[in-house]
Amino acid sequence: MTANVAKYWADYQDQKNCSDSKENLESYIETVLEAIKNERTFQRKTRRSKMDGIFQETIEWINNNQSATNQEFVDKFKDLDQLISPILQRASENTNDIVEEEEVDI
């Protein structure tokens, strides 16, 4: 009986970890989309459409891979972060340039 309990507990932990990883991925997408929603820097169509495309692909992947493993969700999160972080970094640098230019004009 102890072996069965241990097996069920391990299965439960795997499912919970997988669910948590999926939720982290979805939350990351929602958080970044909300953050850039009204951000002036992201109103440029090329940058915004690139990010929208990346997020749409990821959302489709989530929808098509409901039975993905925890590691697959973790890997997808890492892949998404590697794609999005440089865009956010460049946008942040551009925002700083815009703010500095506006301060000079005043």
C-alpha positions in Angstrom: 0.0 0.0 0.0 2.8 2.4 0.8 4.2 1.9 -2.7 0.8 2.9 -4.2 0.6 6.0 -2.1 4.1 7.0 -3.1 3.2 6.4 -6.8 0.0 8.5 -6.5 1.8 11.2 -4.7 4.6 11.3 -7.3 1.9 11.4 -10.1 0.1 14.2 -8.2 3.3 16.2 -7.9 4.1 15.8 -11.6 0.6 17.0 -12.6 0.8 19.9 -10.2 4.3 21.0 -11.5 3.0 20.7 -15.0 0.0 22.8 -14.2 2.1 25.4 -12.4 4.5 25.6 -15.4 1.6 26.1 -17.8 0.1 28.8 -15.6 3.5 30.5 -15.4 3.7 30.6 -19.2 0.2 31.9 -19.6 0.7 34.5 -16.9 4.0 35.7 -18.5 2.2 36.3 -21.7 -0.7 38.1 -20.0 1.7 40.3 -17.9 3.8 41.3 -20.9 0.8 42.0 -23.1 -0.7 44.2 -20.3 2.5 46.0 -19.7 2.9 46.9 -23.4 -0.7 47.6 -24.1 -0.5 51.3 -23.9 3.3 51.7 -23.9 4.2 54.3 -26.4 7.3 52.4 -27.4 5.3 49.4 -28.5 2.9 51.4 -30.7 5.3 51.0 -33.6 3.6 48.4 -35.8 6.7 46.4 -36.6 7.7 45.8 -33.0 4.2 45.2 -31.8 3.3 42.8 -34.6 6.4 40.9 -34.0 5.6 40.4 -30.4 1.9 39.7 -31.1 3.1 37.0 -33.5 5.4 35.4 -31.0 2.6 35.4 -28.3 0.0 34.0 -30.8 2.3 31.2 -31.7 2.9 30.4 -28.0 -0.8 30.5 -27.2 -1.5 28.2 -30.1 1.2 25.8 -28.9 -0.4 25.8 -25.4 -3.8 25.1 -26.9 -2.4 22.3 -29.1 -0.3 20.7 -26.4 -2.6 20.4 -23.4 -0.9 17.2 -22.4 2.6 18.5 -22.6 5.0 17.6 -19.8 6.3 20.0 -17.2 9.7 20.1 -18.9 8.0 21.1 -22.2 6.2 24.0 -20.6 9.4 25.1 -18.8 11.3 24.9 -22.1 8.6 26.8 -23.9 8.7 29.5 -21.2 12.5 29.8 -21.6 12.2 30.0 -25.4 9.6 32.7 -25.1 11.6 34.7 -22.6 14.7 34.5 -24.9 12.7 35.9 -27.8 10.9 38.6 -25.8 13.6 39.8 -23.5 15.7 41.4 -26.2 12.7 43.2 -27.6 11.8 44.5 -24.2 15.4 45.5 -23.6 15.6 47.5 -26.9 12.3 49.1 -26.2 13.4 50.1 -22.7 16.6 51.7 -24.2 14.5 53.5 -26.8 12.2 54.8 -24.2 15.1 56.2 -22.2 16.3 57.9 -25.4 12.8 59.4 -26.0 12.6 60.6 -22.4 16.0 62.2 -22.6 15.2 63.9 -25.9 11.9 65.2 -24.4 13.7 66.6 -21.4 16.2 68.4 -23.6 13.3 70.0 -25.6 11.7 71.4 -22.5 
